[in-house]
Amino acid sequence: MPEYEHCCLNTECNHEWCDTYSIKSDPPTTCPACHQETAKRLISGGSGKGIVALSGAELVAATKAGAAAIEKHAAQNEGFAASFIGDGLYERKQQQMDKAKRGW
């Protein structure tokens, strides 16, 4: 369950706290410190999960490096290659290579 940050908008209180509840639940409206209807859920950065740390040229370079590693692994492992591109496509590619070797 996500954890949310909250604050009290009452200038005499200004209490801040964290609360955990379902995303489907309504946020609390009552401050636990002053018990007034002045609570507000804050928007925060969260845990950082799901945030892309790379962009631009760094992202392109990392993506190309990842693709090259997958290609290398597929070339060394026939089962992985067949699973990765699908058995049907893998078989067609194998047949094309066999025909090319035989000169058909």
C-alpha positions in Angstrom: 0.0 0.0 0.0 1.3 3.5 -0.8 2.4 5.9 1.9 1.2 9.5 1.6 2.5 12.7 3.2 0.0 15.1 4.8 0.0 18.5 6.5 -2.4 20.5 8.5 -3.3 23.8 6.8 -4.1 25.4 10.2 -1.4 28.0 10.7 -1.4 27.4 14.4 -0.8 23.7 14.0 1.2 23.0 10.8 1.4 19.3 11.8 3.0 17.0 9.2 2.6 13.2 9.1 2.6 10.2 6.8 -0.3 7.8 6.4 -0.6 4.5 4.6 -3.9 3.6 2.8 -5.3 2.3 -0.4 -5.1 4.5 -3.5 -8.9 4.0 -3.8 -9.5 5.5 -0.3 -10.2 9.2 0.2 -7.4 11.1 2.0 -8.0 12.1 5.6 -9.5 15.6 6.2 -9.0 15.7 9.9 -5.6 16.6 11.4 -4.6 14.1 14.1 -2.9 16.8 16.2 -5.5 19.6 16.3 -8.6 17.5 15.2 -9.7 20.2 12.8 -10.9 19.6 9.2 -7.7 21.2 7.8 -5.7 18.1 6.7 -4.3 18.1 3.1 -2.5 15.3 1.3 0.7 16.5 -0.3 2.2 15.6 -3.7 5.6 14.2 -3.2 8.3 12.5 -5.3 7.4 9.1 -3.9 9.8 6.1 -3.8 11.5 6.8 -7.1 10.5 3.5 -8.5 9.5 3.7 -12.2 11.3 6.9 -12.8 13.6 6.8 -15.8 17.1 7.9 -14.6 18.5 8.2 -18.2 17.4 10.5 -21.0 18.7 11.6 -24.4 22.0 10.2 -25.6 22.5 8.2 -22.4 19.1 6.4 -22.8 19.9 5.6 -26.5 23.3 4.3 -25.6 22.0 2.1 -22.7 19.2 0.8 -25.0 21.7 -0.1 -27.7 24.0 -1.8 -25.2 21.1 -3.8 -23.8 20.0 -4.9 -27.3 23.5 -5.9 -28.2 23.7 -8.0 -25.0 20.4 -9.7 -25.9 21.6 -10.4 -29.5 24.9 -11.9 -28.2 23.0 -14.1 -25.8 20.6 -15.2 -28.5 23.5 -16.1 -30.8 25.0 -18.3 -28.1 21.8 -19.9 -26.9 19.4 -21.4 -29.5 16.6 -22.0 -27.0 16.7 -18.4 -25.8 16.6 -17.1 -29.4 13.6 -19.3 -30.3 11.8 -18.1 -27.1 12.7 -14.5 -27.7 11.5 -14.1 -31.3 9.0 -16.9 -31.3 9.3 -20.5 -32.5 7.6 -19.9 -35.8 9.8 -17.0 -36.8 12.9 -18.8 -35.5 12.1 -21.9 -37.7 11.6 -19.7 -40.8 14.9 -18.0 -40.2 16.6 -21.4 -39.8 15.1 -22.6 -43.0 16.3 -19.4 -44.9 19.8 -20.0 -43.6 19.7 -23.6 -44.6 18.6 -22.7 -48.1 21.3 -20.1 -48.3 24.0 -22.6 -47.3 22.8 -25.1 -49.9 22.7 -22.3 -52.6 18.9 -22.6 -53.3 
